Amino acid sequence: MPEFIYEAVDRAGKTTVGTIVARDNSDAATKVRALGVYPTKIANGGGKNAPLKASIASNGVANAPKNGVAKKSSSGAVASGQDRRITRIQILLFTREMADLLDAGLPMDRAFSVLIEQTDSGSFNSMLSAMQGDIRAGQSLSDALSKFPREFPPLYSNMIRAGEVSGKLADVMLRLADFQEKEQVRRSQVMSALTYPAVLVSVAVLAIVFLLTFAIPRLAGVFHNLGKDLPLPTQILLSTSAVIGKFWWLILIVIFGMVYGFRFWTRTRQGRQTFDRLRLSVPLFGKLHQKMVSSRLVRTLGTLLSGGVPILEAMDIAAVALGNVVAEEALNAARGAVRQGETLNHAMDRSTVFLPVVRHMAAVGEETGRLPNMLLRTADTLDFEVDSALRRMTSLVEPLVVLFMGVFVGFVVMSILLPIFQINTMVK
């Protein structure tokens, strides 16, 4: 069997370097962990990789902090006024930079010291320092990350754990960084697509409120002094304006009550199921939401599988990340079928929640032995389709809002001009 060179961290936080005989990287990582240390890098000890042992050892000695205490810049001081919520961008940068540092051969303790020195955020610095302390105490990186579930969800920590077991932590963190970048791009695309329609609708609503609460009431006295029955459109306009002006507080209470009631209802299991089922079945928007859910499924599942996470555990984590209770239940049912020995595509074929292309590509991936790659390619295709659909839908919002505003303004103008036309007719 081949010989492998490993770098690991013991329970005292000290970096150790050694060799071990194993069948492959995974077997080597298992044997290293059995020694009571946590592997951070494993490489084949023969051939062109033979000089790696000296390189790892020199890095571990040269970069190790004196007396086990990492150098910390003044920017890392945590002040209560500087604390703020840690953003997704910060987590993304942490993942990318940590992967690069580990890939360059730095010990994990030294890598944390470098990141702590570079950060300007008090809260982020405090979190990194806490994780570094756990690493020095002998805990694995995945265990240290699991103490911050809001910043590092199960998908993240489980992939890190898989990377630690396989001895390919740097590669796994690179995949995680790619996954986070894709998610950030998708989130930015959705927000950009919805910003312009939201601004248009807000301006339209404000214009309507202004007309009904300020402009129309000043004309009401003039119309009532005409001494003649007003046309029906004018009566509707004046009555609506009077109701809003008199009961605006009640209208606001009703609106806030409906919003709060809807949020409370969707937090219940039954309400959430009904709402998510509606989102999947409503015309036009349902197909788009189904594509978004399917894209999130295949990207999450493909990323986890490529990181070495077992398929049952990967499906369990992906179910939580879908953001749709109906899809989550469908994937959990498919997970039960896979546990019984069925293939992934046959297990998913029992539900219509996921698109047929997902099931077909899963079948191709299972037949060719390239399931993670096929799932990630499918995610790229679905993301492109979602982006195109969002662009088409948002391009229709502007003319619809303009048309609605035109109809409303036309109704207001007609309601104001009709009494004037009546007066002209009476004078003639």
N, C-alpha and C positions, 0 to 999 in steps of 0.2 A: 504494500500500500504506500501511496505517496506521503511525503512529509510536508507539513504545513507550518508556516511561521505565524504566530498570533501575537497581538497586542491586547492586553486586558487591564481592567481596573479591579483591584481587590477591595475588600471591605473597609480598609483604612484609606481608600482613595489613592493608593499608590499604583502607578503604572508599571506593569510587568510585561516582559517580552520572553517568549519561549517557542519551542517547537513541539509538534505533536503529530503522530502518525494516524491517519484517518482515511476513509474511503473518498470523501469529497468535502467541500466547504461546510455543508450542513452537518455532516458527521463530526467534523473538526470542531465546529462551534458547540455542539452538544457535549463533546468531551472536555472542552475548555470550561464550560459552565459547570461541569461535574467537579472541577477542581476548586470550585468556590469563588471563581472570579467571573467578571462580565466581559466578554470579548468586544472590542471596538474595531478591530481590523484583523482579517485573516487572508493570507495569500499563500500560494503554492511555493514551497521552499526550494524547488529545483529549477534548473535551467536559468533563464535570464532573470528570474525573480529572486535568485539567491542573494544578491546584494541587498535585498530589501530589509533583511534582518538588521544589518548595520545601520541602515537609514532610519528604521523605526527606533532603534535603541538610541541613536544620537538625537533624534527629535524628542524622544521621551525624556532624555537627561537635560538637553539644552533648554527645552521649553518648560520644564517643570518648575513651578513656583517654589521659592525658598521657604523652608519650614512649613510647607503645605498650605501657605496663605497666598492667594492670588493678589496681584497688584490691582488696585481699584482706583480709578480716577475720581476727581472731585465731582464730576458730572453724575456719578452714580449715587450720590447722597440722596436719600429719599426724604423729601419734604412734603408735608401734608398738603401744602398749596400747589405742589407740582403734580400730584397724583392725578391720573386721568385713566379712562378706560383704555385697555389695550386693543388696538385695531387689528383688523384682518391683514392689513398691509404689513404691520410689524411682525406678525406671526409668519407671513410669507417670507419676509426678508430674513428672519431668524432661521427658517428652514433652509433657504438657499445658502446662506452664509455658513451655517453649521455643516451642511453637506460638503461645501467646498473645503472647509478647514479639515474635516475628517478625511476627505479624499486626498488632501495634501500630506497626510501623515501625522497631523498634530494629535496629541492625546486629548481626550475629551475635556479634562479639567482645564488644560491650556486653551482649548477652543472656547470654553465658556468665559475664561478670563479676557480673551480678545474681544468677544462680543460685549461683555460688560463695560470694557473700556470705551467702546465705540458708541454705545447708546446714550441718548440725551434725555430719555424718558425716565422719570423717577419710578413710576409703577412698573414699567417693563424691566428696569434695572433691578428692582427689588425681587421680581419674579425669577429672573435669571440667577441672582445670588442665592435664592432659596433652592433652586434646582441644582446649582453647583455644590451647595452644602450637602444635598442628598447624594449626589454622585460621590463626593469625598467620603461619605459615610458608608459607601459600599453598595448603594442602591443602583439599579439599572436606570437608564435614561427613560424607558417607558414608565417605570414606577414613579420617577420624578415628575414626568409630564402628567400622569393620571391625577395628581393632586391639584391640577388646574383644569377642571373639566370644561369650563366656559371657553377658555382659550384653546385647549387641545381636546376636541371631542373624541369619542371612542374610535372613530375611523383613524384618527391621527395616531393615538397611542398604540392601537393594535398593529398598525403598519410598522411603527418603530420597534415593537416587540418582535414582530416577524423578522425585521432586519437584524436585530440582535441575535436571534436564534440561528439565522442563516449565515451570520458573519458578513453581511453585505449592507451594513447600516448606512454608509455613505450613498450607495446606489438607491436604496429605498428612500432616503431623504430627498434625493434629486427627483425621484418620481413623485413624491409628495409635493415638492415645490411646483412641479409642472401641473399637478392636479389643482393646486390652489390658484395658480395663475389662470388656468382655464375657467375655474369657478368665478374668479374675480372679473375676468373678461365678460363672462355671461351675465353676471350681476350688473356690470357697468352698461352693457348693451341694453338690458331691460330697463334700467333706470333712465338711460338716455332716450329710449324710445317712448317712455311714459312722461318725461318731463314736459315736452312741448304740448302734448294734449292736455296735461293737467293745468298748465298756465293758461291755455286758451279757454278751458272750461271755467277756471276761476275768474278770469276777466269777464266772461259772459255772465256768470252769476252775479258778480259785483255790479255790472252795468244794469242788470234787471232789478236788483235790490235798490239801486240808486233811483231809477225811474219810478219805482212803485212807492218808495218811502219819502222822496224829496220833491221830485218834479211833478208827479200827478196830483198829490194833495194840494199844491198851490193853484191848480186849475179847477179843483173840485168846486170851490166857492163860485167861480165864474159860471160854471155849467149849471149849478143849482139855481142861480139867479135868473136864468133864462125864462123861467116860468112855463116851461113846456116839457113834456115827457122826453127824456133823453133816449137816443137809440140804444138798442140792446148791447152792442159792443162797448159803448161808453159806460153803461151801467155796470157791466161785468168788470171793466177796468177800474172804475171808481170803488166798487165794492171790494175787489181784491186789495186795492191800495189801502182802504180803510181797515180791513181785517188785519193786514200786516202791520199797519201803524199802531193799532190798538192792542193787538195780542202778540206782538213780536216776542215777548218774553216767554209766552206759552209755546210758541212755535219752536223757539230754541230749546226749551225743556223737552218737547216731543222729539226733536232731532237727536239731542244728546241721549235721551232715553232709548231711542231706537238703536243708536250706535252701541250703547252699553249693553242693551239686551241682546243684540246680535253677537257681540264679543263674548258675552256670558254663555250664550247658546252654543257657539262654536267651540267653547272649551269643554263642553260635555261630550261624552263619547258618542252618543246618538246624534247630537247636533253636528259634530264634526264629520261623522260618517255621511249624513245627509248632504251637508254642504260640499264635501269632497266628491261625492257621487254626482252632484249637480255640476260641479266644475268640469267633470270628465264628460258629461253628456250634453251640456248646453250647446246649441248650434254655433258653429264658427269658432268660438273660444274653447270649446271642449276638445277639439282636435289639437289645437295649439298646446293646451295644457297637457294633453296625453303625450305629445312629443317632448315636452319639457320634462315630464316625469320619467319617460323612457330614457331620455338622454342622461338624466341624473343617475338612473339605475345603472346603465351600462358603463358610464365613466367611473362611478364609485366602485362597482364590482370589478371592472377591469383593472383599476389601480390597486385594489386590495389583492387580487389574485396575482398580479405581476410582482407585488411586494412579498409574496410568499405566504399570505394568509390563507388558511384552509377554506374551501368553498362554503362549508356550512357556516363558519364564523363570519366569512365575508358577506354572505346573504343576510345574516342576522344584523350586521352593522349597516349594510346598505338599506335595509328596510326602514330603519329609523331616519336615514338621510333623505328619503324620498319626499317628505313634506306632504304626503297625502295618505290618509288613514286607509282608504279603500285599496290603494296600491300597496300599502304596507301589509295589509291582511292577505292580499293576493300573493305577495312574495313570501310571506311566512308559510302560506299553504304550499307553495312550490318548494320551499326549504324542507318541509316535512316529507314531500315526495322524494326529494333528492336524498334525504336521510334513509329512505326505504330502498334506495338503489336505482332510482330512475335518473335519466340524464336531465340536464338543466333545461334543454329545449322542450322535452316532453312534459316536464313538470310545469313549465310556464305556459304550455299550450292549453291548459285547462281554463285559463282566465283570458278575458278580452281587454283587460286593463292595459296591457303592454302591446305595443305595435307589433305586427307580424314580422317586420324586418328584424326586430330584436331576437325573436325566436329563431328565425332562419339563420341569422349570423351566429347565434349561439350554437346551432347545430353544426354549421361549417367549422366553427372553432373547435368544437369537441371532436369532430371527425379528423381534423388536421393536427390536433394537439396544440393549437395556437389560440386558445380561448381568450386569454387576456388581450392579445393584440387585436383580435377581431372585435371584441367589445369596445376597445378604445377607438378603433376606426369607425365603428357604428356611432359612437358618441360624437365624433367630429362631424359626421354627415348630418346627424340630427340637429346639432348645434347650428349648422349652416342653414338648415331648413327653418328652424325656429327664428333665426335672425332675419331671414327673408320674409317670413310671415309677419313678424313684428313690424318690419318696415312697410309692408303693404297695408297693414291695419292702421298704423299711425298716419300714413299718407291720406287715409280716408277720413280721419278725425277732423282735420282742418276744414274741408268743405262742408262737413256735416254741422260743425259748430257755427260756421258762417251762415249756412242755410237756416239754422234754428234762430240765430240772432236776427237774420233778415226777416223771418216770419214774425217774430215778436215785435220788432221795431215797426214793421208794417201794420201790425194790429194796433199798436199804440197810436201811430199816426192816423190811421183810419178812425179810431175812437175819438180822437181830438178833432178831426176835420168834419166828421158827420154833423155834430151840432152846429158848426159854423155854416155848413151848407144849408141846414134847416133855417137858420136865421136869414140867410140871403134869399131863400125861397119865400119866407114870410114878408120880407121887405118888398120884394117884387110884387 
